[in-house]
Amino acid sequence: DVPYTTVLEEYWQYWDIPEGNRHRSFINAMSHAQLSLEYAAPLSLLSTKVVGEAVNNCIFCGAPHYMSVMGGGFDKLIRGLVEPVRTNTNVQLQSRVSQIDYSNNDGLVRVTYNNREGEERILRARTVLVTVPLGVLKASDNDDYTDFRFVPQLPRWKRRAISSVGFGILNKCILYWDTPQRRWWPENEAVVTLLTDEDDDAGFWTTYFNDRELGNGGHYILTGWIGGDSARWSEDNQSNEQILQTVLRNLRRMFGGQVPEPTSYIITKWGQDPYALGSYSFAKSSTRDDLDDLREQLFEPVADRRIYFSGEATDDFYGTAVGAYRSGRR
């Protein structure tokens, strides 16, 4: 297996396609629109084998399945799932866990957390289910990271699995107009992508989903997408206002200077979310052949089956809400 960027470079060299060539610009745009966004992964790390399997299985076929729907969102799904336990007083919400200690020999795991009032508490339990994202598990193996940790450190085989599976970033800029100037709106187009002359900016806020065309009740909403290295750079170097201006500049390159500023907008920065530190997992080219074993090791309990693990990174349907749900059901 090799990273997807290796395949692209070999293709450019074999056919002698220079940077700035229209054919190269199109392939770059499609690579970022379909791969960086689908896998939230840097193309320099993404497994080419996984991409090939996805194409063979027609994962990218059909209409786009990402929509910004007014009044929608994953919160409706979550509300439905938690309804059976909504009134259970043993469920403590808005409580931040900072440490899971399984060092004692009494068979109990000690979970240190701060409740919604900010008071530190310690809960003792026979078993613990850990569902924090893989990004947090990766950070917990760093001695400088103190927001969440295990005492003692997790076993070496578990830590190897955590470090070997990729974890990427996918962000959105959702733009909403109350009364758009309709002469520029991309009618009858579900997805629009800007072709750029340079490789480096091919995935930099260049793909937009027209949620109006995808069935959001007729609202004028465009969703800009960014993933992989471009998403990391944008988070680290751009304010929300700078991101907005980048997005508007790209839209105006496609549709002309009449594109107005939106009435409102939302920008995600999952890499900076302390409870996620990224979006979802992906397959690295360096560990693709061991991926099934690594995900099973992520799922395996530790501490004599006192600490269990769940989440999308542990499931065959990794990188999806379905995978997260399935892993919880397991």
GUGU-922177 format. One line per 8 residues: their letters; for each residue x, y, z of C-alpha. Coordinates in Angstrom, 2 decimals. Last residue first. Layout:
REM residues N
a	X/Y/Z ~ ...
***
This chain:
REM residues 330
rrgsryag	-21.84/-4.45/20.58 ~ -24.68/-1.91/20.54 ~ -22.26/0.90/21.30 ~ -20.03/-0.16/18.42 ~ -23.01/-0.16/16.09 ~ -23.93/3.42/17.03 ~ -20.41/4.73/16.45 ~ -20.16/2.85/13.17
vatgyfdd	-23.51/4.25/12.01 ~ -22.32/7.75/12.91 ~ -19.54/7.19/10.40 ~ -15.74/7.31/10.16 ~ -15.39/3.62/10.91 ~ -18.02/1.25/9.56 ~ -15.88/-1.77/10.53 ~ -16.04/-0.51/14.12
taegsfyi	-13.51/0.49/16.78 ~ -12.86/4.00/15.39 ~ -16.61/4.74/15.46 ~ -16.78/4.49/19.24 ~ -16.53/1.94/22.06 ~ -14.06/0.81/24.69 ~ -14.38/-1.36/27.80 ~ -12.59/-1.07/31.14
rrdavpef	-13.11/-3.80/33.76 ~ -12.34/-6.70/31.46 ~ -9.28/-7.77/33.44 ~ -7.79/-4.27/33.17 ~ -8.38/-3.92/29.42 ~ -11.30/-4.33/27.03 ~ -10.86/-4.99/23.27 ~ -12.39/-2.41/20.91
lqerlddl	-9.15/-0.67/19.98 ~ -7.59/-4.12/19.54 ~ -10.39/-5.04/17.12 ~ -9.70/-1.84/15.22 ~ -6.00/-2.71/15.03 ~ -6.69/-6.25/13.86 ~ -8.93/-5.02/11.02 ~ -6.40/-2.35/10.06
ddrtsska	-3.30/-4.55/9.92 ~ -2.93/-4.40/6.14 ~ -3.77/-0.69/6.16 ~ -1.02/0.23/8.67 ~ 1.32/2.42/6.60 ~ -1.42/3.51/4.18 ~ -3.33/4.99/7.08 ~ -7.01/4.10/7.35
fsysglay	-9.30/6.82/8.70 ~ -10.78/7.92/12.01 ~ -13.21/10.72/12.80 ~ -13.49/14.45/13.47 ~ -10.57/15.85/15.44 ~ -9.54/16.80/18.96 ~ -12.94/15.50/20.20 ~ -13.78/16.77/23.70
pdqgwkti	-11.26/19.62/23.55 ~ -12.76/20.90/20.26 ~ -9.80/22.49/18.49 ~ -9.52/19.80/15.82 ~ -13.28/19.96/15.33 ~ -13.26/23.56/14.15 ~ -16.76/24.17/12.79 ~ -17.89/27.38/11.14
iystpepv	-21.46/28.68/11.27 ~ -22.84/31.50/9.12 ~ -25.40/34.27/9.14 ~ -27.01/36.69/6.70 ~ -24.37/35.72/4.18 ~ -22.06/38.21/2.46 ~ -23.21/38.88/-1.07 ~ -22.14/37.03/-4.26
qggfmrrl	-22.25/39.78/-6.93 ~ -18.52/39.55/-7.57 ~ -18.83/36.60/-9.91 ~ -20.10/33.03/-9.60 ~ -16.99/30.83/-9.43 ~ -14.31/33.31/-8.37 ~ -16.96/34.93/-6.21 ~ -17.51/31.65/-4.38
nrlvtqli	-13.75/31.35/-3.81 ~ -13.51/34.87/-2.39 ~ -16.58/34.28/-0.23 ~ -15.00/31.16/1.30 ~ -11.70/32.90/1.95 ~ -13.56/35.86/3.51 ~ -15.49/33.52/5.79 ~ -12.30/31.76/6.83
qensqnde	-10.71/35.09/7.69 ~ -13.73/36.04/9.78 ~ -13.64/32.72/11.61 ~ -9.96/33.28/12.41 ~ -7.37/31.50/10.30 ~ -3.97/29.96/11.07 ~ -4.39/26.82/13.18 ~ -7.90/25.89/12.08
swrasdgg	-7.15/26.59/8.40 ~ -3.93/24.58/8.54 ~ -5.69/21.58/10.06 ~ -8.50/21.76/7.50 ~ -6.03/21.97/4.62 ~ -4.11/18.98/5.98 ~ -7.19/16.76/5.91 ~ -10.60/18.23/5.21
iwgtliyh	-12.52/21.30/4.04 ~ -16.18/21.69/3.17 ~ -18.41/24.66/2.31 ~ -22.13/24.30/2.93 ~ -24.49/26.51/0.95 ~ -27.89/27.43/2.34 ~ -30.74/29.28/0.69 ~ -33.76/27.58/2.26
ggnglerd	-36.16/25.70/-0.01 ~ -37.21/23.00/2.44 ~ -33.79/21.42/2.84 ~ -34.07/19.07/-0.14 ~ -30.71/18.54/-1.79 ~ -31.11/21.47/-4.18 ~ -31.40/23.91/-1.27 ~ -28.42/22.20/0.36
nfyttwfg	-26.13/23.35/-2.41 ~ -22.98/21.55/-1.33 ~ -19.73/23.43/-1.70 ~ -16.18/22.31/-2.52 ~ -13.20/24.72/-2.80 ~ -12.57/25.64/0.83 ~ -8.84/24.78/0.46 ~ -8.80/21.43/-1.33
adddedtl	-7.00/22.44/-4.52 ~ -4.93/25.04/-2.66 ~ -1.61/23.19/-2.66 ~ -1.93/21.71/-6.16 ~ -1.97/25.07/-7.92 ~ -4.17/26.04/-10.85 ~ -7.46/25.82/-8.97 ~ -10.77/24.26/-9.97
ltvvaene	-13.65/25.41/-7.76 ~ -16.24/22.78/-6.92 ~ -20.04/22.97/-7.03 ~ -22.37/20.26/-5.72 ~ -26.17/19.97/-5.95 ~ -26.55/22.10/-9.08 ~ -30.06/22.79/-10.34 ~ -29.75/26.51/-9.52
pwwrrqpt	-26.27/27.71/-8.54 ~ -27.35/31.10/-7.07 ~ -25.84/34.09/-8.89 ~ -29.05/35.62/-10.29 ~ -30.85/34.78/-7.07 ~ -29.63/37.76/-5.10 ~ -30.12/36.07/-1.76 ~ -32.87/37.04/0.68
dwylickn	-32.38/35.39/4.07 ~ -28.96/33.94/3.17 ~ -27.32/31.13/5.12 ~ -23.70/29.91/4.91 ~ -22.43/26.74/6.59 ~ -18.63/26.58/6.78 ~ -17.75/22.99/7.45 ~ -14.84/21.06/8.91
ligfgvss	-13.35/17.59/8.49 ~ -10.32/16.64/10.56 ~ -8.45/13.35/10.76 ~ -7.65/10.39/12.99 ~ -5.44/7.62/11.62 ~ -5.13/4.23/13.32 ~ -1.60/3.36/14.43 ~ -1.41/5.49/17.60
iarrkwrp	-4.47/3.96/19.24 ~ -3.48/0.43/18.20 ~ -0.01/0.91/19.66 ~ -1.51/2.24/22.88 ~ -3.65/-0.87/23.23 ~ -0.68/-3.20/22.64 ~ 1.40/-1.21/25.16 ~ -1.14/-1.55/27.95
lqpvfrfd	-2.95/1.65/28.97 ~ -1.06/4.00/31.25 ~ -1.62/3.49/34.97 ~ -3.70/5.47/35.62 ~ -5.51/6.59/32.45 ~ -5.65/10.20/31.32 ~ -7.84/13.12/30.32 ~ -7.22/16.88/30.44
tyddndsa	-3.57/16.46/31.48 ~ -1.72/16.29/28.17 ~ 2.02/16.89/28.60 ~ 2.70/13.17/29.19 ~ 1.15/12.32/25.80 ~ -0.75/9.03/25.71 ~ -3.95/10.90/26.59 ~ -3.65/12.85/23.33
klvglpvt	-4.20/9.71/21.24 ~ -7.21/8.71/23.33 ~ -8.60/12.24/22.88 ~ -8.26/12.03/19.11 ~ -9.80/8.55/19.14 ~ -13.05/10.02/20.39 ~ -14.15/9.36/24.00 ~ -16.43/6.34/24.42
vlvtrarl	-14.90/4.62/27.45 ~ -17.21/2.09/29.15 ~ -16.32/1.47/32.79 ~ -16.85/-1.67/34.88 ~ -16.91/-2.44/38.61 ~ -17.42/1.22/39.46 ~ -16.18/3.85/41.87 ~ -17.03/7.50/41.20
ireegern	-14.75/10.30/42.29 ~ -16.04/13.89/42.37 ~ -14.61/17.31/41.61 ~ -17.09/20.18/41.84 ~ -17.53/22.30/38.71 ~ -21.26/22.78/39.21 ~ -21.96/20.56/36.19 ~ -19.93/17.78/37.78
nytvrvlg	-16.17/17.45/37.59 ~ -14.86/13.92/37.08 ~ -12.51/11.32/38.53 ~ -13.37/7.72/37.68 ~ -12.07/5.04/40.03 ~ -12.18/1.46/38.74 ~ -12.98/-1.27/41.24 ~ -11.58/-4.80/41.51
dnnsydiq	-9.94/-4.17/44.91 ~ -6.42/-4.29/43.48 ~ -6.17/-0.58/42.79 ~ -4.43/0.79/39.69 ~ -7.54/1.12/37.52 ~ -7.71/4.93/37.57 ~ -9.73/6.72/34.89 ~ -9.01/10.44/34.96
svrsqlqv	-10.43/13.77/33.73 ~ -14.13/13.06/33.20 ~ -16.23/16.18/32.56 ~ -19.83/16.18/33.76 ~ -22.40/18.05/31.69 ~ -24.87/15.20/32.20 ~ -25.10/12.80/35.13 ~ -27.22/9.73/34.43
ntntrvpe	-28.11/8.22/37.81 ~ -31.16/10.49/37.98 ~ -32.86/8.53/35.19 ~ -35.39/10.94/33.68 ~ -33.91/10.91/30.17 ~ -33.15/7.19/30.24 ~ -35.70/5.96/27.66 ~ -35.46/9.30/25.77
vlgrilkd	-31.70/9.03/25.21 ~ -31.93/7.51/21.73 ~ -34.60/9.88/20.52 ~ -32.77/12.95/21.73 ~ -29.61/11.70/20.03 ~ -31.35/11.32/16.69 ~ -32.87/14.78/16.96 ~ -29.49/16.21/17.98
fgggmvsm	-28.00/14.86/14.77 ~ -29.32/17.82/12.81 ~ -32.63/19.02/11.49 ~ -34.59/22.22/12.05 ~ -33.30/23.68/8.82 ~ -31.48/20.94/6.94 ~ -27.76/21.14/6.23 ~ -27.19/18.11/4.03
yhpagcfi	-24.46/15.54/3.56 ~ -25.58/12.52/1.56 ~ -24.40/13.53/-1.87 ~ -26.42/11.85/-4.64 ~ -25.35/8.50/-6.04 ~ -21.99/6.76/-6.21 ~ -19.08/7.49/-3.84 ~ -19.35/4.16/-2.03
cnnvaegv	-19.42/2.38/-5.38 ~ -17.96/-0.84/-3.94 ~ -15.10/-0.74/-6.44 ~ -14.52/2.95/-5.66 ~ -14.41/2.27/-1.93 ~ -12.02/-0.66/-2.38 ~ -9.70/1.53/-4.42 ~ -9.75/4.28/-1.80
vktsllsl	-8.97/1.73/0.92 ~ -6.05/0.40/-1.10 ~ -4.74/3.93/-1.63 ~ -4.43/4.34/2.15 ~ -4.55/7.98/3.25 ~ -1.39/9.43/4.81 ~ -0.24/12.00/2.22 ~ -3.88/12.45/1.16
paayelsl	-4.45/14.05/4.56 ~ -7.64/12.53/5.95 ~ -11.16/13.62/6.78 ~ -12.11/10.35/5.01 ~ -14.97/11.55/2.80 ~ -13.77/15.14/2.70 ~ -10.13/14.45/1.85 ~ -11.30/11.73/-0.56
qahsmani	-14.18/12.93/-2.73 ~ -13.73/16.71/-2.87 ~ -9.97/16.50/-2.40 ~ -9.40/13.94/-5.13 ~ -12.03/15.57/-7.35 ~ -10.31/18.95/-7.17 ~ -6.87/17.47/-7.76 ~ -8.17/15.48/-10.74
fsrhrnge	-9.73/18.63/-12.23 ~ -6.63/20.76/-11.69 ~ -4.45/18.08/-13.31 ~ -6.67/18.02/-16.40 ~ -6.64/21.81/-16.55 ~ -2.81/21.97/-16.43 ~ -1.69/24.38/-13.72 ~ 0.93/21.96/-12.37
pidwyqwy	2.44/20.00/-15.23 ~ 1.12/16.71/-16.68 ~ 3.99/14.56/-18.00 ~ 1.79/11.47/-18.38 ~ 4.07/9.27/-16.24 ~ 5.13/12.14/-13.99 ~ 1.64/13.38/-13.14 ~ 0.44/9.80/-12.56
eelvttyp	3.39/8.98/-10.32 ~ 2.69/12.10/-8.27 ~ -1.00/11.22/-7.94 ~ -0.28/7.66/-6.83 ~ 2.24/8.89/-4.26 ~ -0.31/11.41/-2.95 ~ -2.67/8.50/-2.27 ~ -0.29/7.04/0.30
vd	1.10/3.61/-0.59 ~ 0.00/0.00/0.00
***
